[in-house]
Amino acid sequence: MFGALKAIGYGLNDFRLKGYTYIWANIAFVILSLPLVTMPAASAALFRVSHHAQTEPTEAGLEMFWEAFKASLRIDVLLWGVVNLLFAVVNFTNLAVYTSAIDPLIVILRTIWTIATIVWLGGLLYTWPLYYEMAEPSLIVAMRNALVMVLQNPFFTATIIICVYVLTFLSFIFVAAWALVTFAAIAAVATAAVLEHLRLYRSVR
């Protein structure tokens, strides 16, 4: 948990120090996500800027976002988005429909759906930062590694998800945050989480 708190602090501090980079990336993400079908590519671009901002001395900007966005207009990225959307719709529908059921079987299923949601959210947050850390990027491998990272670090992941939940909750209070900071702040925290985990992993090898 300490590692997760450290990662959250690093991610939010990087957002604070490089605010304009993240804000412009957030605005670009929102605009380019409006057609919906381009949201997966926009997500990849947002995480590309976040990853570069935290790992490279050179400044990340809109040009990098645009180049990453164009490079991510691929069928595998689109399928990644579709799969995540379908999972979210099915899982959250199940949770909503059976939220008050007390049948033992439904309680067990609801527990499974809740755990699946946490695993899915963790995978969603970790996939692109892991992808950009790979010497030979592969989206499928990055998704697999994200799943492994979630399952091997449940408390770490739960702490990161709680932070994301708080950022989301605050954005509902300050609505303008969605357009300016929310998505980029989440990307910054997720990127920092992956980088911190990899740093700890490499230090013990």
N, C-alpha and C positions, 0 to 999 in steps of 0.2 A: 504493500500500500504506500510506503514511503516513496518508492520509486515512481509510482503513479502521481503522487502529489508533487514530486520534483519535476516530472514531465509536464504536468499542468502549469506549474509556475513558469517553467522555461518557455512553454508555448505561448502563454498569455503575455509574458514579458517580451518575447520576440515580436508579438503582435503590437505591443505598445511602442517598441523601439522603431519598428518599420511600418507604422500605421498606414501611411499612404499607399505603400505597396499592397498591403492586404485589403484596404478599403476599395481601391480601384479594381482589384481582382474580384472582390465580392460583388461590386456593381456589374462587372462584365459577366460574372457567373449568373446573376439574376436575369440580365437582359438576354443572354444566349440560351437560358433555360426556358424562356417563355414558350418556344414552340414545343416544349416537352420532349420531343424525339431527340433533341440535341442536348438534353440535360446530362446524359452519361458522359459525353465528350466535354461538356462544360465542367463537370465534376473532376474529370481527369486533369483538365487545365488548371483548375483551382488548386488541386493538390500539387501539381507541378510547380506552381509559383511558391506555394508554402514550403515545399521540400527544398527548392533552390534557395529561398530566403534563409533557411536554417542551416544549410550545408555549404554554401558557396560565398566567398567574399564579395563577388560582384552583385550588383543590385538586380533584382527581378522586377519585371514591369509588364505593362500591357502587351508589349511585343512578344514576350515569352508566353504570356497567356494565350495570345492569338495563335502562335505557332503550335503550341501544345494542343489547342482546341482543334485546329485543322488536322494535326497528326492523329488525333483520337476519333476522327469521324470514320470509324471502321466498324465492320460487322461484329467483331468480338466485343468491342466496347458497348455497342448497342445491345447485344444479347445480354451482357452483364447487367445493363440497366433494366432490361425487360425481366430477367430472372429475379432481380431484387424487388422490382415492383410487384410481380406476381406473388412472391413470398410475403411481402408486406400486406397486400390486400387480403390474402387468404388467412394469414395468421392473426392480423388485427380484427378481421371480421369474426373469426372464431372466438377471440377474447371478448369482443363486444357482445356477441349473441349469447354467450354462455356465462356472462360475468356474474350473474346472481344464482346460477344453478348450484344445487347442493348434493346432487347425485354423486356418489363416490367416484364413479368412472369419469364423470365430467370434471370433478375436482382434480383427478390425476391428469386428465388431458389438459386442463387449464394450466397445471404446473408445468407440463411438458411444453406447452405453447409459450409460456412465460420464459422458460429457460431458452427455448429456441429463439425468442425475440432478442434476448441478451446476446446470444451467440451471433445472431444475424447482425445486430448493431455493431458489435465488435469487429466482425469481418468487414462490414461496410466502412468502418473507420480506418482499418489497418491496410486494406488491400492496396490502395494507390501509393501510400508512403512506402510499403514494401516493394511495390512494383518499381518505383524510382530508385530504390536502393540496389536493385539487381544489376549485375554486370551485363546479363543478357535478358532484358525484360520479357516476361511472359505473364499475361493476365491470369491464365489458369493456374500457373504455379504460385503467383502472388495471392490468389484467392485461397489456395490450399494452405500456404504459409500463414495467411491471416487466420484461418480456422484453427490451425495448430497453435498459434500464439494465443488465441482466445482460450482454448481448452486448457493450455498449460499454465495460463496466468489469469484465473477467474477473478481474483480479488483486485488485481491490477486493472483488468478490463472493467470490472464493475465500478471502480473509482473513476475511471475515465468517462464512462457512460453517465455517471451521476453529474459530473462536470458538464457534459453536453446537455443533460436535462436542465440543469440550472441556467445555462446560456439560452436554451430554448424558451424556458419559462420567462426569463427576463425580457426576451424579445417580444413575447406576447404583451408585456406591459409597456415596453418602449417599441412600438410597432416599426418605427423608422429603422430600427436596428437590423431588420431582415434585409433591407436594401443595402445597408452600409457595412455591417460588421459581422453578423451572426455566422454566416456560412464560412467566412474566412477565419473567424476565431475558432470555430470547430475544427477546420482543417489544420490550423496551427497547433492546436492541442493534440489532435490525432497524429500529426507528423512528429511532434516532440515525443509522444508516447512510444512510437515505433523506434525512433532514434535512441531513446533512453533504454528501451528494452534490448536493442541490438548492442548498445555499448556495454550493458551489464553482461549480456551473453558472451560477447567477445572477451571480456575481462576475466571470465572464469574458465575459458578454454585453455 
